[in-house]
């Protein structure tokens, strides 16, 4: 056993006892991760912010709202009580949407158990501050967590729940501290790669949602595969431009948390961000689209934060700029495409 920050012990690579895992957030991804952790042999509790949702999941034996058709075993506990959810947890996985993260964690921080590893599985940035999700979480747990890491990569919740092979990245400044989390989560259908570039892991996961919104617009307008390929390629360039300006490594953007996630969300039918773009191209307003959706499309909020970061950093991010114009400035989607094509010519 390895010494922990509270003077006791924390699990090491040679410790194969059952872990207690708390998953905070009962949306599709949180539910899928809880199912995966349970199937991996851990003692899992899924926390739902709404008491009625927790009750529905327990009664139905599945999350009919966010992950229908996937049986949730009775041994996987579900609760709306944060103290009960995190009591004695070895690992806490936060899957709270970015727009609610700070407000929710204000009520959760007192229940976080000292010595528990903390994993952020939310892809986004905080609009008001531009902070990455792990940075926001660190404000609430401080040194009580031996590691704060970020889980990202090409991963649709339903496919993981169906146990289809999935590979993701766990970003952490200290790979030695986060290795036990990587080892414990890597099981069956999920393979987890470690990466010490947590900045690149989180920014890649955030910015790709903006490009996926644009990809949905391209597809919704009936444009061809030439257009989509160009968008994905130039979108990758924008991801790298912002990430490297914030201190990330270029290699990270060529991996699962960058290119891998970008391709998935720009082309996959399960991508919520792409679905929003498709509906925008058909003439629906953002308000109409969000009223129809059960789950949050993270890119809708993230585009504001990324545009602000780009502006303060003096970076040119034309796709982000046009997506923002369509969402918040009433720009016609076709006009946004025309703006991109009419830009001054540059070298690649």
ABEGO torsion letter per residue (X at the ends): XBBBAAGBBBBBAABABBBBBBBBEABAAAAAAAAAAAAAGBBBBBBBABAAAAAAAAAAGBBAAABBGBBBBAABBBBABAAAAABGBABBBBABBAAAAAAAAAAAAAABBBGBBBBBABBEBBAAAGBBAAAAAAAAAEAABABBBBBBEBBBAAAAAAGBBBBBBBBBABAAAAAAAAAAABBEABBBBBBABAAAAAAAAAAAAAAAAAAAAAAAAGBBAAAAAAAAAAAAAAAAAAAAAAGBBAAAAABAABAAAAAAAAABAABAAAAAAAAAAAGBBAAAAAAABABBBAAAAAAAAAAAAAAAAGBBBAAAAAAAAAAAAGBBAAAAAAAAAABBBBBX
